[in-house]
Amino acid sequence: MKKFIIIFLFFISFLVKAQDKIGITEEDYQNSDVQMADKMRAEGKIYVLVSIIGIVLGGILVYVIQTDRKISGLEKKYND
C-alpha cells in the first residue's frame, strides 16, 4: 500500500505547477536596485539584521568548537 501511495504522489507531482511562467522584459534587465535592501538600509534595520546573522553564526562556531574539544577528549580517554 505504501508503494502505491508513493507512486500516486509521484505522478501527481508531474501535474501540479508551482508557478506560472512570467515573461522577462527589457525593464527587468535594467533594474539594478533592490528595494528591500534599500529600505532596510535607509531605516537602519540592515545593521540589526547583519549583527543577528553574525551572532547566530558565531554561536554555531562556538558550539562546533566545544563539541570538537569534547570529542577529542573522549577519543584520548578511550584510545589510551
Secondary structure, 3 states (H helix, E strand, C coil): CHHHHHHHHHHHHHHCCCCCCCCCCHHHHHCCCCHHHHHHHHHCHHHHHHHHHHHHHHHHHHHHHHHHHHHHHHHHHHHC
